[in-house]
């Protein structure tokens, strides 16, 4: 995938609604992960090729695992994050 023409940020979520993603660039993303009744906020920089492939998969929505998420849904979930 050629990410040079992709506008960032992009937002995705897992189909099970337990993980939300904000993709800031071809190598940087944030994740909101729901565990029980808590939401945790993580930031990642892809350094290894498999990590970069994961971001490409998210951007392409090429599998049934990822769905497009709205900015508003990301912001709402981010407000509930505990860290």
mmCIF file of the N, C-alpha and C atoms, coordinates in Angstrom:
data_MODEL
# 
_entry.id   MODEL 
# 
loop_
_atom_site.group_PDB 
_atom_site.id 
_atom_site.type_symbol 
_atom_site.label_atom_id 
_atom_site.label_alt_id 
_atom_site.label_comp_id 
_atom_site.label_asym_id 
_atom_site.label_entity_id 
_atom_site.label_seq_id 
_atom_site.pdbx_PDB_ins_code 
_atom_site.Cartn_x 
_atom_site.Cartn_y 
_atom_site.Cartn_z 
_atom_site.occupancy 
_atom_site.B_iso_or_equiv 
_atom_site.pdbx_formal_charge 
_atom_site.auth_seq_id 
_atom_site.auth_comp_id 
_atom_site.auth_asym_id 
_atom_site.auth_atom_id 
_atom_site.pdbx_PDB_model_num 
ATOM 1   N N  . UNK A 1 1  ? 0.846   -1.193 0.000  1.00 0.00 ? 1  UNK A N  1 
ATOM 2   C CA . UNK A 1 1  ? 0.000   0.000  0.000  1.00 0.00 ? 1  UNK A CA 1 
ATOM 3   C C  . UNK A 1 1  ? 0.880   1.241  0.000  1.00 0.00 ? 1  UNK A C  1 
ATOM 4   N N  . UNK A 1 2  ? 0.505   2.210  -0.760 1.00 0.00 ? 2  UNK A N  1 
ATOM 5   C CA . UNK A 1 2  ? 1.239   3.469  -0.824 1.00 0.00 ? 2  UNK A CA 1 
ATOM 6   C C  . UNK A 1 2  ? 0.587   4.457  0.134  1.00 0.00 ? 2  UNK A C  1 
ATOM 7   N N  . UNK A 1 3  ? 1.225   4.688  1.297  1.00 0.00 ? 3  UNK A N  1 
ATOM 8   C CA . UNK A 1 3  ? 0.658   5.557  2.325  1.00 0.00 ? 3  UNK A CA 1 
ATOM 9   C C  . UNK A 1 3  ? 0.952   7.030  2.073  1.00 0.00 ? 3  UNK A C  1 
ATOM 10  N N  . UNK A 1 4  ? 1.665   7.355  1.003  1.00 0.00 ? 4  UNK A N  1 
ATOM 11  C CA . UNK A 1 4  ? 2.017   8.745  0.741  1.00 0.00 ? 4  UNK A CA 1 
ATOM 12  C C  . UNK A 1 4  ? 0.787   9.606  0.489  1.00 0.00 ? 4  UNK A C  1 
ATOM 13  N N  . UNK A 1 5  ? -0.291  9.005  0.014  1.00 0.00 ? 5  UNK A N  1 
ATOM 14  C CA . UNK A 1 5  ? -1.507  9.765  -0.280 1.00 0.00 ? 5  UNK A CA 1 
ATOM 15  C C  . UNK A 1 5  ? -2.578  9.591  0.787  1.00 0.00 ? 5  UNK A C  1 
ATOM 16  N N  . UNK A 1 6  ? -2.241  8.957  1.891  1.00 0.00 ? 6  UNK A N  1 
ATOM 17  C CA . UNK A 1 6  ? -3.193  8.737  2.967  1.00 0.00 ? 6  UNK A CA 1 
ATOM 18  C C  . UNK A 1 6  ? -3.211  9.943  3.886  1.00 0.00 ? 6  UNK A C  1 
ATOM 19  N N  . UNK A 1 7  ? -4.400  10.421 4.180  1.00 0.00 ? 7  UNK A N  1 
ATOM 20  C CA . UNK A 1 7  ? -4.539  11.512 5.137  1.00 0.00 ? 7  UNK A CA 1 
ATOM 21  C C  . UNK A 1 7  ? -4.580  10.923 6.546  1.00 0.00 ? 7  UNK A C  1 
ATOM 22  N N  . UNK A 1 8  ? -3.811  11.513 7.431  1.00 0.00 ? 8  UNK A N  1 
ATOM 23  C CA . UNK A 1 8  ? -3.777  11.061 8.819  1.00 0.00 ? 8  UNK A CA 1 
ATOM 24  C C  . UNK A 1 8  ? -4.312  12.163 9.700  1.00 0.00 ? 8  UNK A C  1 
ATOM 25  N N  . UNK A 1 9  ? -4.904  11.851 10.822 1.00 0.00 ? 9  UNK A N  1 
ATOM 26  C CA . UNK A 1 9  ? -5.055  10.508 11.362 1.00 0.00 ? 9  UNK A CA 1 
ATOM 27  C C  . UNK A 1 9  ? -6.227  9.750  10.731 1.00 0.00 ? 9  UNK A C  1 
ATOM 28  N N  . UNK A 1 10 ? -6.139  8.427  10.827 1.00 0.00 ? 10 UNK A N  1 
ATOM 29  C CA . UNK A 1 10 ? -7.198  7.517  10.427 1.00 0.00 ? 10 UNK A CA 1 
ATOM 30  C C  . UNK A 1 10 ? -7.632  6.757  11.681 1.00 0.00 ? 10 UNK A C  1 
ATOM 31  N N  . UNK A 1 11 ? -8.893  6.358  11.727 1.00 0.00 ? 11 UNK A N  1 
ATOM 32  C CA . UNK A 1 11 ? -9.418  5.680  12.912 1.00 0.00 ? 11 UNK A CA 1 
ATOM 33  C C  . UNK A 1 11 ? -9.988  4.324  12.528 1.00 0.00 ? 11 UNK A C  1 
ATOM 34  N N  . UNK A 1 12 ? -9.678  3.316  13.346 1.00 0.00 ? 12 UNK A N  1 
ATOM 35  C CA . UNK A 1 12 ? -10.163 1.956  13.125 1.00 0.00 ? 12 UNK A CA 1 
ATOM 36  C C  . UNK A 1 12 ? -10.535 1.348  14.469 1.00 0.00 ? 12 UNK A C  1 
ATOM 37  N N  . UNK A 1 13 ? -11.299 0.258  14.387 1.00 0.00 ? 13 UNK A N  1 
ATOM 38  C CA . UNK A 1 13 ? -11.608 -0.510 15.588 1.00 0.00 ? 13 UNK A CA 1 
ATOM 39  C C  . UNK A 1 13 ? -11.676 -1.977 15.215 1.00 0.00 ? 13 UNK A C  1 
ATOM 40  N N  . UNK A 1 14 ? -11.496 -2.825 16.219 1.00 0.00 ? 14 UNK A N  1 
ATOM 41  C CA . UNK A 1 14 ? -11.716 -4.240 16.004 1.00 0.00 ? 14 UNK A CA 1 
ATOM 42  C C  . UNK A 1 14 ? -13.210 -4.499 15.964 1.00 0.00 ? 14 UNK A C  1 
ATOM 43  N N  . UNK A 1 15 ? -13.604 -5.497 15.250 1.00 0.00 ? 15 UNK A N  1 
ATOM 44  C CA . UNK A 1 15 ? -15.026 -5.806 15.090 1.00 0.00 ? 15 UNK A CA 1 
ATOM 45  C C  . UNK A 1 15 ? -15.704 -6.100 16.426 1.00 0.00 ? 15 UNK A C  1 
ATOM 46  N N  . UNK A 1 16 ? -14.938 -6.558 17.429 1.00 0.00 ? 16 UNK A N  1 
ATOM 47  C CA . UNK A 1 16 ? -15.536 -6.868 18.731 1.00 0.00 ? 16 UNK A CA 1 
ATOM 48  C C  . UNK A 1 16 ? -15.661 -5.648 19.649 1.00 0.00 ? 16 UNK A C  1 
ATOM 49  N N  . UNK A 1 17 ? -15.271 -4.470 19.171 1.00 0.00 ? 17 UNK A N  1 
ATOM 50  C CA . UNK A 1 17 ? -15.374 -3.200 19.912 1.00 0.00 ? 17 UNK A CA 1 
ATOM 51  C C  . UNK A 1 17 ? -14.512 -3.134 21.179 1.00 0.00 ? 17 UNK A C  1 
ATOM 52  N N  . UNK A 1 18 ? -13.510 -3.989 21.305 1.00 0.00 ? 18 UNK A N  1 
ATOM 53  C CA . UNK A 1 18 ? -12.658 -3.962 22.490 1.00 0.00 ? 18 UNK A CA 1 
ATOM 54  C C  . UNK A 1 18 ? -11.381 -3.166 22.287 1.00 0.00 ? 18 UNK A C  1 
ATOM 55  N N  . UNK A 1 19 ? -11.030 -2.883 21.031 1.00 0.00 ? 19 UNK A N  1 
ATOM 56  C CA . UNK A 1 19 ? -9.824  -2.099 20.741 1.00 0.00 ? 19 UNK A CA 1 
ATOM 57  C C  . UNK A 1 19 ? -10.128 -1.066 19.668 1.00 0.00 ? 19 UNK A C  1 
ATOM 58  N N  . UNK A 1 20 ? -9.732  0.180  19.969 1.00 0.00 ? 20 UNK A N  1 
ATOM 59  C CA . UNK A 1 20 ? -9.909  1.286  19.043 1.00 0.00 ? 20 UNK A CA 1 
ATOM 60  C C  . UNK A 1 20 ? -8.520  1.802  18.685 1.00 0.00 ? 20 UNK A C  1 
ATOM 61  N N  . UNK A 1 21 ? -8.351  2.263  17.443 1.00 0.00 ? 21 UNK A N  1 
ATOM 62  C CA . UNK A 1 21 ? -7.035  2.698  16.971 1.00 0.00 ? 21 UNK A CA 1 
ATOM 63  C C  . UNK A 1 21 ? -7.113  4.084  16.329 1.00 0.00 ? 21 UNK A C  1 
ATOM 64  N N  . UNK A 1 22 ? -6.095  4.880  16.618 1.00 0.00 ? 22 UNK A N  1 
ATOM 65  C CA . UNK A 1 22 ? -5.883  6.154  15.928 1.00 0.00 ? 22 UNK A CA 1 
ATOM 66  C C  . UNK A 1 22 ? -4.536  6.022  15.236 1.00 0.00 ? 22 UNK A C  1 
ATOM 67  N N  . UNK A 1 23 ? -4.546  5.991  13.914 1.00 0.00 ? 23 UNK A N  1 
ATOM 68  C CA . UNK A 1 23 ? -3.325  5.825  13.138 1.00 0.00 ? 23 UNK A CA 1 
ATOM 69  C C  . UNK A 1 23 ? -2.839  7.213  12.751 1.00 0.00 ? 23 UNK A C  1 
ATOM 70  N N  . UNK A 1 24 ? -1.712  7.608  13.330 1.00 0.00 ? 24 UNK A N  1 
ATOM 71  C CA . UNK A 1 24 ? -1.176  8.957  13.141 1.00 0.00 ? 24 UNK A CA 1 
ATOM 72  C C  . UNK A 1 24 ? -0.263  9.082  11.930 1.00 0.00 ? 24 UNK A C  1 
ATOM 73  N N  . UNK A 1 25 ? 0.344   7.970  11.525 1.00 0.00 ? 25 UNK A N  1 
ATOM 74  C CA . UNK A 1 25 ? 1.224   7.951  10.361 1.00 0.00 ? 25 UNK A CA 1 
ATOM 75  C C  . UNK A 1 25 ? 1.400   6.497  9.940  1.00 0.00 ? 25 UNK A C  1 
ATOM 76  N N  . UNK A 1 26 ? 2.212   6.279  8.929  1.00 0.00 ? 26 UNK A N  1 
ATOM 77  C CA . UNK A 1 26 ? 2.454   4.915  8.453  1.00 0.00 ? 26 UNK A CA 1 
ATOM 78  C C  . UNK A 1 26 ? 3.192   4.069  9.483  1.00 0.00 ? 26 UNK A C  1 
ATOM 79  N N  . UNK A 1 27 ? 3.764   4.717  10.504 1.00 0.00 ? 27 UNK A N  1 
ATOM 80  C CA . UNK A 1 27 ? 4.493   3.948  11.516 1.00 0.00 ? 27 UNK A CA 1 
ATOM 81  C C  . UNK A 1 27 ? 4.072   4.240  12.963 1.00 0.00 ? 27 UNK A C  1 
ATOM 82  N N  . UNK A 1 28 ? 3.168   5.155  13.195 1.00 0.00 ? 28 UNK A N  1 
ATOM 83  C CA . UNK A 1 28 ? 2.734   5.501  14.555 1.00 0.00 ? 28 UNK A CA 1 
ATOM 84  C C  . UNK A 1 28 ? 1.231   5.331  14.713 1.00 0.00 ? 28 UNK A C  1 
ATOM 85  N N  . UNK A 1 29 ? 0.840   4.688  15.823 1.00 0.00 ? 29 UNK A N  1 
ATOM 86  C CA . UNK A 1 29 ? -0.578  4.599  16.123 1.00 0.00 ? 29 UNK A CA 1 
ATOM 87  C C  . UNK A 1 29 ? -0.796  4.544  17.627 1.00 0.00 ? 29 UNK A C  1 
ATOM 88  N N  . UNK A 1 30 ? -2.031  4.844  18.018 1.00 0.00 ? 30 UNK A N  1 
ATOM 89  C CA . UNK A 1 30 ? -2.453  4.765  19.406 1.00 0.00 ? 30 UNK A CA 1 
ATOM 90  C C  . UNK A 1 30 ? -3.548  3.711  19.491 1.00 0.00 ? 30 UNK A C  1 
ATOM 91  N N  . UNK A 1 31 ? -3.629  3.073  20.647 1.00 0.00 ? 31 UNK A N  1 
ATOM 92  C CA . UNK A 1 31 ? -4.634  2.035  20.852 1.00 0.00 ? 31 UNK A CA 1 
ATOM 93  C C  . UNK A 1 31 ? -5.358  2.286  22.161 1.00 0.00 ? 31 UNK A C  1 
ATOM 94  N N  . UNK A 1 32 ? -6.668  2.177  22.129 1.00 0.00 ? 32 UNK A N  1 
ATOM 95  C CA . UNK A 1 32 ? -7.482  2.169  23.336 1.00 0.00 ? 32 UNK A CA 1 
ATOM 96  C C  . UNK A 1 32 ? -7.972  0.741  23.507 1.00 0.00 ? 32 UNK A C  1 
ATOM 97  N N  . UNK A 1 33 ? -7.606  0.120  24.617 1.00 0.00 ? 33 UNK A N  1 
ATOM 98  C CA . UNK A 1 33 ? -7.929  -1.283 24.842 1.00 0.00 ? 33 UNK A CA 1 
ATOM 99  C C  . UNK A 1 33 ? -8.836  -1.397 26.058 1.00 0.00 ? 33 UNK A C  1 
ATOM 100 N N  . UNK A 1 34 ? -9.975  -2.062 25.868 1.00 0.00 ? 34 UNK A N  1 
ATOM 101 C CA . UNK A 1 34 ? -10.914 -2.283 26.957 1.00 0.00 ? 34 UNK A CA 1 
ATOM 102 C C  . UNK A 1 34 ? -10.621 -3.629 27.603 1.00 0.00 ? 34 UNK A C  1 
ATOM 103 N N  . UNK A 1 35 ? -10.367 -3.588 28.914 1.00 0.00 ? 35 UNK A N  1 
ATOM 104 C CA . UNK A 1 35 ? -10.165 -4.799 29.699 1.00 0.00 ? 35 UNK A CA 1 
ATOM 105 C C  . UNK A 1 35 ? -11.100 -4.705 30.897 1.00 0.00 ? 35 UNK A C  1 
ATOM 106 N N  . UNK A 1 36 ? -12.087 -5.578 30.910 1.00 0.00 ? 36 UNK A N  1 
ATOM 107 C CA . UNK A 1 36 ? -13.110 -5.489 31.954 1.00 0.00 ? 36 UNK A CA 1 
ATOM 108 C C  . UNK A 1 36 ? -13.892 -4.202 31.769 1.00 0.00 ? 36 UNK A C  1 
ATOM 109 N N  . UNK A 1 37 ? -13.919 -3.382 32.816 1.00 0.00 ? 37 UNK A N  1 
ATOM 110 C CA . UNK A 1 37 ? -14.619 -2.096 32.706 1.00 0.00 ? 37 UNK A CA 1 
ATOM 111 C C  . UNK A 1 37 ? -13.648 -0.922 32.647 1.00 0.00 ? 37 UNK A C  1 
ATOM 112 N N  . UNK A 1 38 ? -12.377 -1.202 32.341 1.00 0.00 ? 38 UNK A N  1 
ATOM 113 C CA . UNK A 1 38 ? -11.366 -0.146 32.228 1.00 0.00 ? 38 UNK A CA 1 
ATOM 114 C C  . UNK A 1 38 ? -10.898 -0.018 30.789 1.00 0.00 ? 38 UNK A C  1 
ATOM 115 N N  . UNK A 1 39 ? -10.487 1.206  30.444 1.00 0.00 ? 39 UNK A N  1 
ATOM 116 C CA . UNK A 1 39 ? -9.953  1.487  29.109 1.00 0.00 ? 39 UNK A CA 1 
ATOM 117 C C  . UNK A 1 39 ? -8.526  2.000  29.290 1.00 0.00 ? 39 UNK A C  1 
ATOM 118 N N  . UNK A 1 40 ? -7.579  1.370  28.587 1.00 0.00 ? 40 UNK A N  1 
ATOM 119 C CA . UNK A 1 40 ? -6.166  1.728  28.662 1.00 0.00 ? 40 UNK A CA 1 
ATOM 120 C C  . UNK A 1 40 ? -5.717  2.339  27.336 1.00 0.00 ? 40 UNK A C  1 
ATOM 121 N N  . UNK A 1 41 ? -4.854  3.334  27.420 1.00 0.00 ? 41 UNK A N  1 
ATOM 122 C CA . UNK A 1 41 ? -4.364  4.065  26.250 1.00 0.00 ? 41 UNK A CA 1 
ATOM 123 C C  . UNK A 1 41 ? -2.887  3.745  26.057 1.00 0.00 ? 41 UNK A C  1 
ATOM 124 N N  . UNK A 1 42 ? -2.538  3.238  24.874 1.00 0.00 ? 42 UNK A N  1 
ATOM 125 C CA . UNK A 1 42 ? -1.158  2.892  24.544 1.00 0.00 ? 42 UNK A CA 1 
ATOM 126 C C  . UNK A 1 42 ? -0.739  3.616  23.268 1.00 0.00 ? 42 UNK A C  1 
ATOM 127 N N  . UNK A 1 43 ? 0.552   3.926  23.169 1.00 0.00 ? 43 UNK A N  1 
ATOM 128 C CA . UNK A 1 43 ? 1.102   4.529  21.951 1.00 0.00 ? 43 UNK A CA 1 
ATOM 129 C C  . UNK A 1 43 ? 2.204   3.623  21.424 1.00 0.00 ? 43 UNK A C  1 
ATOM 130 N N  . UNK A 1 44 ? 2.225   3.428  20.102 1.00 0.00 ? 44 UNK A N  1 
ATOM 131 C CA . UNK A 1 44 ? 3.179   2.526  19.471 1.00 0.00 ? 44 UNK A CA 1 
ATOM 132 C C  . UNK A 1 44 ? 3.866   3.200  18.292 1.00 0.00 ? 44 UNK A C  1 
ATOM 133 N N  . UNK A 1 45 ? 5.120   2.858  18.094 1.00 0.00 ? 45 UNK A N  1 
ATOM 134 C CA . UNK A 1 45 ? 5.862   3.211  16.887 1.00 0.00 ? 45 UNK A CA 1 
ATOM 135 C C  . UNK A 1 45 ? 6.351   1.904  16.278 1.00 0.00 ? 45 UNK A C  1 
ATOM 136 N N  . UNK A 1 46 ? 5.938   1.640  15.056 1.00 0.00 ? 46 UNK A N  1 
ATOM 137 C CA . UNK A 1 46 ? 6.315   0.404  14.372 1.00 0.00 ? 46 UNK A CA 1 
ATOM 138 C C  . UNK A 1 46 ? 7.765   0.491  13.933 1.00 0.00 ? 46 UNK A C  1 
ATOM 139 N N  . UNK A 1 47 ? 8.566   -0.435 14.418 1.00 0.00 ? 47 UNK A N  1 
ATOM 140 C CA . UNK A 1 47 ? 9.973   -0.483 14.045 1.00 0.00 ? 47 UNK A CA 1 
ATOM 141 C C  . UNK A 1 47 ? 10.287  -1.717 13.215 1.00 0.00 ? 47 UNK A C  1 
ATOM 142 N N  . UNK A 1 48 ? 9.594   -2.803 13.495 1.00 0.00 ? 48 UNK A N  1 
ATOM 143 C CA . UNK A 1 48 ? 9.806   -4.057 12.782 1.00 0.00 ? 48 UNK A CA 1 
ATOM 144 C C  . UNK A 1 48 ? 8.784   -4.195 11.661 1.00 0.00 ? 48 UNK A C  1 
ATOM 145 N N  . UNK A 1 49 ? 9.154   -4.937 10.634 1.00 0.00 ? 49 UNK A N  1 
ATOM 146 C CA . UNK A 1 49 ? 8.282   -5.109 9.476  1.00 0.00 ? 49 UNK A CA 1 
ATOM 147 C C  . UNK A 1 49 ? 6.897   -5.666 9.835  1.00 0.00 ? 49 UNK A C  1 
ATOM 148 N N  . UNK A 1 50 ? 6.773   -6.682 10.718 1.00 0.00 ? 50 UNK A N  1 
ATOM 149 C CA . UNK A 1 50 ? 5.426   -7.170 11.066 1.00 0.00 ? 50 UNK A CA 1 
ATOM 150 C C  . UNK A 1 50 ? 4.527   -6.092 11.679 1.00 0.00 ? 50 UNK A C  1 
ATOM 151 N N  . UNK A 1 51 ? 5.134   -5.183 12.457 1.00 0.00 ? 51 UNK A N  1 
ATOM 152 C CA . UNK A 1 51 ? 4.363   -4.087 13.043 1.00 0.00 ? 51 UNK A CA 1 
ATOM 153 C C  . UNK A 1 51 ? 3.861   -3.136 11.953 1.00 0.00 ? 51 UNK A C  1 
ATOM 154 N N  . UNK A 1 52 ? 4.702   -2.893 10.958 1.00 0.00 ? 52 UNK A N  1 
ATOM 155 C CA . UNK A 1 52 ? 4.311   -2.022 9.842  1.00 0.00 ? 52 UNK A CA 1 
ATOM 156 C C  . UNK A 1 52 ? 3.205   -2.677 9.019  1.00 0.00 ? 52 UNK A C  1 
ATOM 157 N N  . UNK A 1 53 ? 3.271   -3.999 8.863  1.00 0.00 ? 53 UNK A N  1 
ATOM 158 C CA . UNK A 1 53 ? 2.208   -4.722 8.154  1.00 0.00 ? 53 UNK A CA 1 
ATOM 159 C C  . UNK A 1 53 ? 0.880   -4.603 8.887  1.00 0.00 ? 53 UNK A C  1 
ATOM 160 N N  . UNK A 1 54 ? 0.933   -4.637 10.199 1.00 0.00 ? 54 UNK A N  1 
ATOM 161 C CA . UNK A 1 54 ? -0.298  -4.482 10.996 1.00 0.00 ? 54 UNK A CA 1 
ATOM 162 C C  . UNK A 1 54 ? -0.962  -3.135 10.702 1.00 0.00 ? 54 UNK A C  1 
ATOM 163 N N  . UNK A 1 55 ? -0.162  -2.081 10.647 1.00 0.00 ? 55 UNK A N  1 
ATOM 164 C CA . UNK A 1 55 ? -0.715  -0.759 10.348 1.00 0.00 ? 55 UNK A CA 1 
ATOM 165 C C  . UNK A 1 55 ? -1.282  -0.731 8.934  1.00 0.00 ? 55 UNK A C  1 
ATOM 166 N N  . UNK A 1 56 ? -0.587  -1.335 7.979  1.00 0.00 ? 56 UNK A N  1 
ATOM 167 C CA . UNK A 1 56 ? -1.105  -1.384 6.607  1.00 0.00 ? 56 UNK A CA 1 
ATOM 168 C C  . UNK A 1 56 ? -2.433  -2.127 6.557  1.00 0.00 ? 56 UNK A C  1 
ATOM 169 N N  . UNK A 1 57 ? -2.553  -3.231 7.299  1.00 0.00 ? 57 UNK A N  1 
ATOM 170 C CA . UNK A 1 57 ? -3.819  -3.966 7.354  1.00 0.00 ? 57 UNK A CA 1 
ATOM 171 C C  . UNK A 1 57 ? -4.936  -3.096 7.913  1.00 0.00 ? 57 UNK A C  1 
ATOM 172 N N  . UNK A 1 58 ? -4.623  -2.345 8.961  1.00 0.00 ? 58 UNK A N  1 
ATOM 173 C CA . UNK A 1 58 ? -5.631  -1.462 9.547  1.00 0.00 ? 58 UNK A CA 1 
ATOM 174 C C  . UNK A 1 58 ? -6.072  -0.409 8.532  1.00 0.00 ? 58 UNK A C  1 
ATOM 175 N N  . UNK A 1 59 ? -5.114  0.180  7.835  1.00 0.00 ? 59 UNK A N  1 
ATOM 176 C CA . UNK A 1 59 ? -5.447  1.232  6.870  1.00 0.00 ? 59 UNK A CA 1 
ATOM 177 C C  . UNK A 1 59 ? -6.269  0.702  5.704  1.00 0.00 ? 59 UNK A C  1 
ATOM 178 N N  . UNK A 1 60 ? -5.958  -0.491 5.259  1.00 0.00 ? 60 UNK A N  1 
ATOM 179 C CA . UNK A 1 60 ? -6.666  -1.065 4.114  1.00 0.00 ? 60 UNK A CA 1 
ATOM 180 C C  . UNK A 1 60 ? -8.006  -1.660 4.486  1.00 0.00 ? 60 UNK A C  1 
ATOM 181 N N  . UNK A 1 61 ? -8.251  -1.859 5.788  1.00 0.00 ? 61 UNK A N  1 
ATOM 182 C CA . UNK A 1 61 ? -9.441  -2.562 6.258  1.00 0.00 ? 61 UNK A CA 1 
ATOM 183 C C  . UNK A 1 61 ? -9.595  -3.832 5.416  1.00 0.00 ? 61 UNK A C  1 
ATOM 184 N N  . UNK A 1 62 ? -8.463  -4.534 5.248  1.00 0.00 ? 62 UNK A N  1 
ATOM 185 C CA . UNK A 1 62 ? -8.405  -5.669 4.329  1.00 0.00 ? 62 UNK A CA 1 
ATOM 186 C C  . UNK A 1 62 ? -8.891  -6.969 4.938  1.00 0.00 ? 62 UNK A C  1 
ATOM 187 N N  . UNK A 1 63 ? -9.115  -6.971 6.229  1.00 0.00 ? 63 UNK A N  1 
ATOM 188 C CA . UNK A 1 63 ? -9.617  -8.184 6.862  1.00 0.00 ? 63 UNK A CA 1 
ATOM 189 C C  . UNK A 1 63 ? -10.932 -7.871 7.547  1.00 0.00 ? 63 UNK A C  1 
ATOM 190 N N  . UNK A 1 64 ? -11.610 -8.902 7.948  1.00 0.00 ? 64 UNK A N  1 
ATOM 191 C CA . UNK A 1 64 ? -12.881 -8.716 8.637  1.00 0.00 ? 64 UNK A CA 1 
ATOM 192 C C  . UNK A 1 64 ? -12.698 -8.233 10.070 1.00 0.00 ? 64 UNK A C  1 
ATOM 193 N N  . UNK A 1 65 ? -11.442 -8.157 10.532 1.00 0.00 ? 65 UNK A N  1 
ATOM 194 C CA . UNK A 1 65 ? -11.169 -7.766 11.916 1.00 0.00 ? 65 UNK A CA 1 
ATOM 195 C C  . UNK A 1 65 ? -11.303 -6.263 12.158 1.00 0.00 ? 65 UNK A C  1 
ATOM 196 N N  . UNK A 1 66 ? -10.948 -5.452 11.163 1.00 0.00 ? 66 UNK A N  1 
ATOM 197 C CA . UNK A 1 66 ? -10.919 -4.003 11.354 1.00 0.00 ? 66 UNK A CA 1 
ATOM 198 C C  . UNK A 1 66 ? -12.096 -3.331 10.664 1.00 0.00 ? 66 UNK A C  1 
ATOM 199 N N  . UNK A 1 67 ? -12.614 -2.314 11.346 1.00 0.00 ? 67 UNK A N  1 
ATOM 200 C CA . UNK A 1 67 ? -13.700 -1.501 10.793 1.00 0.00 ? 67 UNK A CA 1 
ATOM 201 C C  . UNK A 1 67 ? -13.318 -0.032 10.935 1.00 0.00 ? 67 UNK A C  1 
ATOM 202 N N  . UNK A 1 68 ? -13.882 0.794  10.085 1.00 0.00 ? 68 UNK A N  1 
ATOM 203 C CA . UNK A 1 68 ? -13.632 2.236  10.163 1.00 0.00 ? 68 UNK A CA 1 
ATOM 204 C C  . UNK A 1 68 ? -14.357 2.799  11.386 1.00 0.00 ? 68 UNK A C  1 
ATOM 205 N N  . UNK A 1 69 ? -13.683 3.701  12.074 1.00 0.00 ? 69 UNK A N  1 
ATOM 206 C CA . UNK A 1 69 ? -14.192 4.323  13.286 1.00 0.00 ? 69 UNK A CA 1 
ATOM 207 C C  . UNK A 1 69 ? -14.251 5.829  13.061 1.00 0.00 ? 69 UNK A C  1 
ATOM 208 N N  . UNK A 1 70 ? -15.238 6.478  13.632 1.00 0.00 ? 70 UNK A N  1 
ATOM 209 C CA . UNK A 1 70 ? -15.333 7.936  13.492 1.00 0.00 ? 70 UNK A CA 1 
ATOM 210 C C  . UNK A 1 70 ? -14.438 8.625  14.523 1.00 0.00 ? 70 UNK A C  1 
ATOM 211 N N  . UNK A 1 71 ? -14.051 9.839  14.205 1.00 0.00 ? 71 UNK A N  1 
ATOM 212 C CA . UNK A 1 71 ? -13.262 10.655 15.130 1.00 0.00 ? 71 UNK A CA 1 
ATOM 213 C C  . UNK A 1 71 ? -14.011 10.837 16.445 1.00 0.00 ? 71 UNK A C  1 
ATOM 214 N N  . UNK A 1 72 ? -15.299 11.065 16.348 1.00 0.00 ? 72 UNK A N  1 
ATOM 215 C CA . UNK A 1 72 ? -16.121 11.290 17.544 1.00 0.00 ? 72 UNK A CA 1 
ATOM 216 C C  . UNK A 1 72 ? -16.123 10.068 18.457 1.00 0.00 ? 72 UNK A C  1 
ATOM 217 N N  . UNK A 1 73 ? -16.219 8.871  17.874 1.00 0.00 ? 73 UNK A N  1 
ATOM 218 C CA . UNK A 1 73 ? -16.202 7.654  18.692 1.00 0.00 ? 73 UNK A CA 1 
ATOM 219 C C  . UNK A 1 73 ? -14.851 7.469  19.371 1.00 0.00 ? 73 UNK A C  1 
ATOM 220 N N  . UNK A 1 74 ? -13.753 7.798  18.665 1.00 0.00 ? 74 UNK A N  1 
ATOM 221 C CA . UNK A 1 74 ? -12.425 7.724  19.268 1.00 0.00 ? 74 UNK A CA 1 
ATOM 222 C C  . UNK A 1 74 ? -12.342 8.673  20.458 1.00 0.00 ? 74 UNK A C  1 
ATOM 223 N N  . UNK A 1 75 ? -12.761 9.921  20.258 1.00 0.00 ? 75 UNK A N  1 
ATOM 224 C CA . UNK A 1 75 ? -12.668 10.932 21.312 1.00 0.00 ? 75 UNK A CA 1 
ATOM 225 C C  . UNK A 1 75 ? -13.509 10.548 22.528 1.00 0.00 ? 75 UNK A C  1 
ATOM 226 N N  . UNK A 1 76 ? -14.683 10.009 22.296 1.00 0.00 ? 76 UNK A N  1 
ATOM 227 C CA . UNK A 1 76 ? -15.544 9.576  23.400 1.00 0.00 ? 76 UNK A CA 1 
ATOM 228 C C  . UNK A 1 76 ? -14.882 8.460  24.186 1.00 0.00 ? 76 UNK A C  1 
ATOM 229 N N  . UNK A 1 77 ? -14.314 7.482  23.498 1.00 0.00 ? 77 UNK A N  1 
ATOM 230 C CA . UNK A 1 77 ? -13.642 6.367  24.170 1.00 0.00 ? 77 UNK A CA 1 
ATOM 231 C C  . UNK A 1 77 ? -12.388 6.850  24.888 1.00 0.00 ? 77 UNK A C  1 
ATOM 232 N N  . UNK A 1 78 ? -11.642 7.780  24.291 1.00 0.00 ? 78 UNK A N  1 
ATOM 233 C CA . UNK A 1 78 ? -10.432 8.321  24.900 1.00 0.00 ? 78 UNK A CA 1 
ATOM 234 C C  . UNK A 1 78 ? -10.723 8.988  26.239 1.00 0.00 ? 78 UNK A C  1 
ATOM 235 N N  . UNK A 1 79 ? -11.873 9.638  26.359 1.00 0.00 ? 79 UNK A N  1 
ATOM 236 C CA . UNK A 1 79 ? -12.240 10.305 27.611 1.00 0.00 ? 79 UNK A CA 1 
ATOM 237 C C  . UNK A 1 79 ? -12.435 9.314  28.759 1.00 0.00 ? 79 UNK A C  1 
ATOM 238 N N  . UNK A 1 80 ? -12.676 8.043  28.428 1.00 0.00 ? 80 UNK A N  1 
ATOM 239 C CA . UNK A 1 80 ? -12.877 7.030  29.469 1.00 0.00 ? 80 UNK A CA 1 
ATOM 240 C C  . UNK A 1 80 ? -11.589 6.307  29.841 1.00 0.00 ? 80 UNK A C  1 
ATOM 241 N N  . UNK A 1 81 ? -10.484 6.606  29.127 1.00 0.00 ? 81 UNK A N  1 
ATOM 242 C CA . UNK A 1 81 ? -9.215  5.920  29.386 1.00 0.00 ? 81 UNK A CA 1 
ATOM 243 C C  . UNK A 1 81 ? -8.675  6.310  30.756 1.00 0.00 ? 81 UNK A C  1 
ATOM 244 N N  . UNK A 1 82 ? -8.121  5.316  31.447 1.00 0.00 ? 82 UNK A N  1 
ATOM 245 C CA . UNK A 1 82 ? -7.656  5.533  32.816 1.00 0.00 ? 82 UNK A CA 1 
ATOM 246 C C  . UNK A 1 82 ? -6.197  5.884  32.957 1.00 0.00 ? 82 UNK A C  1 
ATOM 247 N N  . UNK A 1 83 ? -5.427  5.895  31.843 1.00 0.00 ? 83 UNK A N  1 
ATOM 248 C CA . UNK A 1 83 ? -4.003  6.243  31.994 1.00 0.00 ? 83 UNK A CA 1 
ATOM 249 C C  . UNK A 1 83 ? -3.526  7.116  30.887 1.00 0.00 ? 83 UNK A C  1 
# 
